């Protein structure tokens, strides 16, 4: 298994901390609104990565959090006249619905900030006590200067970083360094907790590193993932805090997926041009949505447009048609499609997926299998053992992509119409044949 490591800027052979096991954490959403389709990309990418690891024989522990403490949540609650917990419950439920609708494997844990507060406060106190953080009038800041390696993940030099880019608090005069970021924010507004520094709530960058420590026992994990936009400052600041408290790097491999554009331009909530994931999935279905989201390398920018969707739609339909025709032929002839997969074709696919999720090459392996399946279907004497092997191979390939195409089952009436269609064609009664063909098409049999 090979992965591109953002930390080293190299594609590396994956070596787990514990043989046969993968510990993976992916940053989850801040739950104040519905997820847009760009937010669905990491859901699909990292679910697929998990499936590849499992296909390679690894046992995977996959954790992703919910950030349920944030200024945006507080503001949303004020706008709607409800509590913060009502807001977060609504959008956690909505996000879970999106995740489930995308055929994902259930996560091993989904920690929340509000359920980790004691650990977060203790973690911040440890940094204050060891001098890597300092308190100013109830606010607590991390001292970037205390970590000589700061900037290594995002490959930036301290002198080049923009002042104030790494935090959510606009209190520049209180900081020793303009790049120092907030660990604890004193506030009387919205949800708050007691702490050694007074009532307040934590900074965003501390939450994930603490939840990782809690879920994985404080050890360095194998993979930390998320969108490319999180690399700096969020992930950089997580690394710094892990170095400050745990005295080790947070993860061996940093994996970041690329962004999703809309018609060639940036899509974001701030621009007001987002497409909600739930709406896209309702329109396209989970199979087409996943196929589209995986259609380019996960690290590349993906463009959402009518043209790119149409390409994906035609590709999925080509696969579906081949599988449907296999099912129809087998049922008409009373043959079984149970069989062993073609190991060579399967390995071509898995080799591509194990090469840093090279989905373009993996798609080619699927279409190579489909091509041979179609050739087998067109034979005068169909080799049903071979057809079954190819049919099962395609389904196994698709399962790694989280795509599941439901088999059709012909009724007695369907079989009768199909046979009459074939008989009319043989007799060159094209008018009758067209009538039966229309019925079969309407029932999605041909």
C-alpha positions as CSV (number, residue, x, y, z in Angstrom):
1,X,0.0,0.0,0.0
2,X,1.4,3.4,-1.0
3,X,0.2,6.8,0.2
4,X,1.2,10.3,-0.6
5,X,2.3,11.9,2.6
6,X,1.7,15.7,2.8
7,X,4.4,15.9,5.6
8,X,7.2,14.5,3.4
9,X,5.7,15.5,0.0
10,X,6.4,11.9,-1.2
11,X,4.5,8.8,-2.1
12,X,5.6,6.3,0.5
13,X,5.2,2.6,1.2
14,X,2.7,2.4,4.1
15,X,4.2,0.9,7.3
16,X,1.7,0.7,10.2
17,X,2.7,1.3,13.8
18,X,1.2,-2.1,14.7
19,X,1.4,-4.8,12.1
20,X,-1.9,-5.6,10.4
21,X,-3.7,-2.6,12.0
22,X,-4.5,1.0,10.8
23,X,-5.4,3.8,13.1
24,X,-7.0,6.6,11.1
25,X,-8.5,9.9,12.2
26,X,-10.3,12.3,9.8
27,X,-11.4,15.8,10.8
28,X,-15.2,16.0,10.8
29,X,-17.6,18.9,10.3
30,X,-18.5,22.0,12.4
31,X,-22.2,21.3,12.8
32,X,-24.0,24.6,12.2
33,X,-25.4,23.9,8.7
34,X,-26.1,21.2,6.2
35,X,-23.1,19.6,4.5
36,X,-22.5,20.7,0.9
37,X,-21.3,18.3,-1.8
38,X,-17.7,19.4,-1.3
39,X,-18.0,18.2,2.3
40,X,-19.0,14.8,1.0
41,X,-15.7,14.3,-0.8
42,X,-13.7,13.4,2.3
43,X,-16.5,11.1,3.4
44,X,-16.2,9.1,0.2
45,X,-12.4,9.3,-0.1
46,X,-11.6,8.1,3.4
47,X,-14.3,5.5,3.4
48,X,-12.8,4.1,0.2
49,X,-9.3,4.2,1.7
50,X,-10.6,2.2,4.6
51,X,-12.1,-0.4,2.1
52,X,-8.8,-0.7,0.3
53,X,-6.9,-1.3,3.5
54,X,-9.4,-3.9,4.5
55,X,-9.1,-5.6,1.1
56,X,-5.4,-5.7,1.7
57,X,-6.0,-7.6,5.0
58,X,-5.7,-4.7,7.5
59,X,-7.9,-4.2,10.5
60,X,-8.9,-0.5,10.5
61,X,-10.0,1.8,13.3
62,X,-11.5,4.9,11.7
63,X,-12.5,7.8,13.9
64,X,-14.0,11.2,12.8
65,X,-15.3,13.9,15.1
66,X,-18.0,16.5,15.3
67,X,-17.1,20.0,16.3
68,X,-20.1,21.0,18.3
69,X,-18.7,24.1,20.0
70,X,-18.1,27.2,17.8
71,X,-19.0,30.8,17.3
72,X,-21.0,29.9,14.2
73,X,-23.1,27.5,16.2
74,X,-23.8,30.1,18.8
75,X,-24.8,32.7,16.2
76,X,-27.0,30.1,14.5
77,X,-28.7,29.3,17.8
78,X,-29.4,33.1,18.4
79,X,-30.8,33.5,14.9
80,X,-33.2,30.6,15.3
81,X,-34.0,31.3,19.0
82,X,-33.0,27.8,20.1
83,X,-30.2,26.3,22.2
84,X,-26.8,25.4,20.8
85,X,-27.5,21.7,21.5
86,X,-30.6,21.8,19.3
87,X,-28.6,23.3,16.5
88,X,-25.9,20.7,16.8
89,X,-28.3,17.7,17.1
90,X,-30.1,18.8,14.0
91,X,-27.0,19.0,11.9
92,X,-25.2,16.0,13.4
93,X,-28.3,14.0,12.5
94,X,-28.3,15.5,9.0
95,X,-24.6,14.8,8.5
96,X,-25.1,11.2,9.6
97,X,-27.9,10.8,7.1
98,X,-25.6,12.0,4.3
99,X,-22.9,9.7,5.4
100,X,-25.2,6.7,5.6
101,X,-26.8,7.6,2.2
102,X,-23.3,7.3,0.6
103,X,-23.0,3.6,1.4
104,X,-20.3,4.2,4.0
105,X,-19.0,1.7,6.5
106,X,-20.0,2.7,10.0
107,X,-17.3,4.6,11.8
108,X,-15.7,3.2,14.9
109,X,-16.2,6.4,16.9
110,X,-17.5,9.9,16.4
111,X,-16.3,11.9,19.4
112,X,-17.8,15.4,20.1
113,X,-16.0,18.3,21.6
114,X,-18.7,18.8,24.3
115,X,-18.1,15.2,25.4
116,X,-14.3,15.8,25.7
117,X,-14.2,19.0,27.7
118,X,-12.5,17.7,30.8
119,X,-9.7,16.2,28.7
120,X,-9.4,19.4,26.6
121,X,-9.0,21.6,29.7
122,X,-6.4,19.2,31.2
123,X,-4.5,19.2,28.0
124,X,-4.4,23.0,27.8
125,X,-3.3,23.2,31.5
126,X,-0.4,20.9,30.8
127,X,0.8,23.3,28.0
128,X,0.5,26.3,30.4
129,X,2.4,24.4,33.1
130,X,5.2,23.4,30.7
131,X,5.5,26.9,29.2
132,X,4.4,26.1,25.7
133,X,1.2,28.1,26.3
134,X,0.4,31.3,28.3
135,X,-2.7,33.0,29.8
136,X,-3.7,36.6,29.3
137,X,-6.7,37.9,31.1
138,X,-8.6,34.6,30.8
139,X,-7.6,33.8,27.3
140,X,-4.9,31.1,26.7
141,X,-2.6,31.1,23.7
142,X,-0.1,28.6,22.3
143,X,3.4,29.9,21.9
144,X,4.5,29.0,18.4
145,X,8.0,30.0,19.2
146,X,8.2,27.1,21.7
147,X,8.2,24.6,18.8
148,X,11.2,25.0,16.5
149,X,9.7,22.7,13.9
150,X,6.5,24.8,13.5
151,X,5.5,25.1,9.8
152,X,7.0,21.7,8.8
153,X,3.7,20.1,7.8
154,X,2.5,23.0,5.7
155,X,6.1,23.6,4.5
156,X,6.1,27.3,5.4
157,X,8.7,29.4,7.3
158,X,7.6,31.4,10.3
159,X,8.7,34.7,8.7
160,X,6.5,34.0,5.7
161,X,3.3,33.3,7.6
162,X,0.6,35.9,7.6
163,X,0.0,37.4,11.0
164,X,-3.2,36.3,12.6
165,X,-3.9,33.5,10.0
166,X,-3.8,30.7,12.6
167,X,-6.5,31.6,15.1
168,X,-10.0,32.8,15.6
169,X,-9.4,35.6,18.1
170,X,-8.7,39.2,17.1
171,X,-6.8,40.2,20.2
172,X,-3.4,40.9,18.7
173,X,-2.1,43.0,21.5
174,X,-2.4,40.2,24.0
175,X,-0.2,37.8,22.1
176,X,3.6,37.5,22.3
177,X,3.7,36.5,18.7
178,X,1.1,37.4,16.1
179,X,1.1,33.7,15.0
180,X,0.2,32.4,18.5
181,X,-3.2,30.8,18.4
182,X,-6.1,30.5,20.9
183,X,-6.4,27.4,23.1
184,X,-9.0,28.8,25.4
185,X,-11.3,31.8,24.8
186,X,-12.8,33.7,27.7
187,X,-16.4,34.4,27.0
188,X,-19.7,35.2,28.6
189,X,-21.6,34.6,25.3
190,X,-23.1,31.2,24.5
191,X,-22.1,27.8,25.8
192,X,-19.2,27.9,28.3
193,X,-17.3,25.8,30.8
194,X,-15.4,26.5,34.0
195,X,-11.7,26.3,33.7
196,X,-8.6,27.4,35.7
197,X,-8.6,30.6,33.6
198,X,-12.3,31.4,34.1
199,X,-15.5,30.6,32.1
200,X,-15.0,30.0,28.4
201,X,-14.7,27.5,25.6
202,X,-11.8,25.9,23.8
203,X,-10.1,26.9,20.6
204,X,-10.7,24.9,17.5
205,X,-7.2,23.6,17.0
206,X,-7.0,21.9,20.4
207,X,-10.1,19.9,20.1
208,X,-9.0,17.4,17.4
209,X,-5.6,16.6,19.0
210,X,-7.2,15.9,22.3
211,X,-9.9,13.6,20.8
212,X,-7.2,11.7,18.9
213,X,-5.4,11.2,22.2
214,X,-8.5,10.0,23.9
215,X,-9.6,7.6,21.1
216,X,-6.2,6.1,20.4
217,X,-4.7,6.1,23.8
218,X,-2.2,8.9,23.3
219,X,-0.1,7.0,20.8
220,X,1.0,8.3,17.5
221,X,-1.6,7.3,14.9
222,X,-1.0,6.0,11.4
223,X,-3.0,8.4,9.3
224,X,-4.5,11.8,9.9
225,X,-6.8,13.0,7.1
226,X,-9.0,15.8,6.0
227,X,-9.5,18.4,3.3
228,X,-6.5,20.2,1.8
229,X,-7.9,23.5,3.3
230,X,-7.2,22.1,6.8
231,X,-3.5,21.6,6.3
232,X,-2.8,25.1,7.6
233,X,-3.5,26.3,10.1
234,X,-5.6,23.5,11.7
235,X,-3.4,20.5,11.1
236,X,-0.1,22.5,11.6
237,X,-1.4,23.6,15.0
238,X,-2.4,20.1,16.0
239,X,1.1,18.9,15.3
240,X,2.6,21.7,17.4
241,X,0.4,20.8,20.4
242,X,1.2,17.1,20.1
243,X,4.9,18.0,20.1
244,X,4.4,20.2,23.2
245,X,2.5,17.7,25.3
246,X,3.2,14.2,23.9
247,X,6.7,15.0,22.6
248,X,6.0,13.1,19.4
249,X,4.5,13.8,16.0
250,X,0.7,13.3,15.8
251,X,0.6,10.9,12.8
252,X,3.0,9.1,10.5
253,X,1.0,9.9,7.3
254,X,-0.9,13.1,6.5
255,X,-3.5,12.6,3.8
256,X,-5.4,15.5,2.3
257,X,-8.1,15.4,-0.4
258,X,-8.4,18.2,-2.9
259,X,-11.2,20.7,-3.2
260,X,-14.4,20.5,-5.3
261,X,-15.1,23.4,-7.7
262,X,-18.5,24.3,-9.1
263,X,-18.5,25.0,-12.9
264,X,-14.8,25.8,-12.8
265,X,-15.0,28.2,-9.8
266,X,-14.6,27.9,-6.1
267,X,-17.6,26.6,-4.2
268,X,-18.1,27.7,-0.5
269,X,-20.7,28.6,2.0
270,X,-19.2,32.1,2.2
271,X,-19.8,32.7,-1.5
272,X,-23.3,31.4,-1.2
273,X,-23.0,29.0,-4.2
274,X,-23.0,25.6,-2.5
275,X,-25.0,22.5,-3.5
276,X,-26.2,20.6,-0.5
277,X,-25.0,17.1,-0.3
278,X,-28.4,15.7,0.6
279,X,-29.9,17.3,-2.5
280,X,-27.2,16.0,-4.9
281,X,-27.4,12.5,-3.5
282,X,-31.2,12.6,-3.8
283,X,-30.8,13.6,-7.5
284,X,-27.9,11.4,-8.5
285,X,-28.2,8.4,-6.1
286,X,-25.3,7.1,-4.0
287,X,-23.6,5.1,-6.8
288,X,-23.3,7.9,-9.3
289,X,-22.3,10.4,-6.5
290,X,-19.5,8.1,-5.3
291,X,-18.3,7.3,-8.8
292,X,-18.2,11.0,-9.7
293,X,-16.4,12.0,-6.4
294,X,-13.8,9.3,-7.1
295,X,-13.4,10.0,-10.8
296,X,-10.2,12.0,-10.5
297,X,-7.2,11.4,-8.1
298,X,-8.4,12.3,-4.6
299,X,-5.6,14.9,-4.3
300,X,-6.7,16.8,-7.4
301,X,-9.4,19.5,-7.6
302,X,-12.6,18.0,-8.9
303,X,-15.0,20.2,-11.0
304,X,-18.7,19.7,-10.6
305,X,-20.5,20.6,-13.8
306,X,-23.1,19.2,-16.2
307,X,-20.3,18.0,-18.5
308,X,-18.4,16.1,-15.8
309,X,-21.6,14.6,-14.3
310,X,-22.7,13.4,-17.7
311,X,-19.4,11.6,-18.3
312,X,-19.8,9.9,-14.9
313,X,-23.4,9.1,-15.6
314,X,-22.6,7.4,-18.9
315,X,-19.8,5.4,-17.3
316,X,-22.0,4.1,-14.5
317,X,-24.7,3.2,-17.0
318,X,-22.3,1.3,-19.1
319,X,-21.3,-0.8,-16.1
320,X,-25.0,-1.2,-15.0
321,X,-26.1,-2.3,-18.5
322,X,-23.4,-5.0,-18.7
323,X,-24.4,-6.4,-15.3
324,X,-28.1,-6.2,-16.2
325,X,-27.6,-8.1,-19.5
326,X,-25.6,-10.7,-17.7
327,X,-28.5,-11.2,-15.2
328,X,-31.1,-11.3,-17.9
329,X,-29.2,-13.8,-20.1
330,X,-28.5,-16.1,-17.1
331,X,-32.1,-16.0,-15.9
332,X,-33.6,-16.7,-19.3
333,X,-31.2,-19.6,-19.8
334,X,-31.6,-20.9,-16.3
335,X,-27.9,-20.3,-15.5
336,X,-26.2,-19.2,-12.3
337,X,-23.9,-16.2,-11.9
338,X,-22.3,-17.6,-8.8
339,X,-18.6,-18.1,-9.3
340,X,-15.0,-17.3,-8.4
341,X,-13.6,-13.9,-9.3
342,X,-10.9,-13.5,-11.9
343,X,-7.8,-13.0,-9.8
344,X,-5.7,-11.3,-12.5
345,X,-8.4,-8.7,-13.2
346,X,-9.1,-8.2,-9.5
347,X,-5.4,-7.7,-8.8
348,X,-5.1,-5.1,-11.6
349,X,-7.8,-3.1,-9.9
350,X,-6.5,-3.6,-6.3
351,X,-3.0,-2.7,-7.4
352,X,-4.2,0.6,-8.8
353,X,-6.3,1.4,-5.7
354,X,-3.3,0.5,-3.4
355,X,-1.2,3.0,-5.3
356,X,-2.3,6.1,-3.4
357,X,-6.0,5.5,-4.5
358,X,-5.2,5.7,-8.2
359,X,-8.9,5.7,-9.2
360,X,-8.3,6.6,-12.9
361,X,-6.3,3.4,-13.3
362,X,-8.7,1.5,-11.2
363,X,-11.6,2.6,-13.4
364,X,-9.6,1.4,-16.4
365,X,-9.3,-2.0,-14.8
366,X,-13.1,-2.1,-14.3
367,X,-13.8,-1.2,-17.9
368,X,-11.3,-3.8,-19.0
369,X,-13.3,-6.4,-17.1
370,X,-16.6,-5.0,-18.5
371,X,-15.1,-5.2,-22.1
372,X,-14.4,-8.9,-21.6
373,X,-17.8,-9.4,-20.0
374,X,-19.6,-7.9,-23.0
375,X,-17.5,-10.0,-25.4
376,X,-18.6,-13.1,-23.5
377,X,-22.2,-12.0,-23.7
378,X,-22.0,-11.6,-27.5
379,X,-20.6,-15.1,-28.0
380,X,-22.9,-17.5,-29.9
381,X,-22.4,-20.0,-27.1
382,X,-22.0,-18.2,-23.9
383,X,-19.5,-19.6,-21.4
384,X,-21.5,-19.1,-18.3
385,X,-18.7,-20.1,-16.0
386,X,-16.6,-17.3,-17.5
387,X,-19.5,-14.9,-17.4
388,X,-20.1,-15.6,-13.8
389,X,-16.4,-15.0,-12.9
390,X,-16.4,-11.7,-14.7
391,X,-19.7,-10.6,-13.2
392,X,-18.5,-11.4,-9.7
393,X,-15.2,-9.6,-10.4
394,X,-17.0,-6.4,-11.4
395,X,-19.1,-6.5,-8.3
396,X,-16.1,-7.0,-6.0
397,X,-14.2,-4.1,-7.8
398,X,-17.2,-1.8,-7.3
399,X,-17.6,-2.8,-3.6
400,X,-14.2,-1.2,-2.9
401,X,-15.5,2.0,-4.3
402,X,-18.6,1.7,-2.1
403,X,-20.8,1.2,-5.2
404,X,-23.5,-1.5,-5.1
405,X,-25.7,-2.1,-8.1
406,X,-28.7,-4.1,-7.3
407,X,-29.4,-7.2,-9.3
408,X,-32.7,-7.5,-11.2
409,X,-34.9,-10.5,-10.9
410,X,-37.1,-11.4,-13.9
411,X,-40.7,-12.4,-13.3
412,X,-42.3,-15.1,-15.3
413,X,-44.0,-12.4,-17.3
414,X,-40.7,-10.6,-18.0
415,X,-39.2,-13.9,-19.3
416,X,-42.2,-14.5,-21.5
417,X,-42.0,-11.0,-23.0
418,X,-38.2,-11.4,-23.5
419,X,-38.7,-14.7,-25.4
420,X,-41.5,-13.2,-27.5
421,X,-39.2,-10.2,-28.4
422,X,-36.4,-12.7,-29.5
423,X,-39.0,-14.7,-31.5
424,X,-40.3,-11.6,-33.2
425,X,-36.7,-10.5,-34.1
426,X,-36.0,-14.0,-35.5
427,X,-39.1,-13.8,-37.7
428,X,-38.2,-10.3,-38.8
429,X,-41.5,-9.0,-37.4
430,X,-39.9,-5.7,-36.4
431,X,-43.2,-4.0,-35.5
432,X,-44.0,-6.6,-32.9
433,X,-40.4,-6.8,-31.8
434,X,-40.4,-3.0,-31.2
435,X,-43.5,-3.3,-29.1
436,X,-41.9,-5.9,-26.8
437,X,-38.6,-4.0,-26.8
438,X,-40.4,-0.9,-25.5
439,X,-41.9,-2.9,-22.6
440,X,-38.5,-4.4,-21.7
441,X,-36.9,-1.0,-21.8
442,X,-39.6,0.5,-19.6
443,X,-38.9,-2.3,-17.1
444,X,-35.1,-1.6,-17.3
445,X,-34.5,-5.2,-18.5
446,X,-32.7,-4.0,-21.6
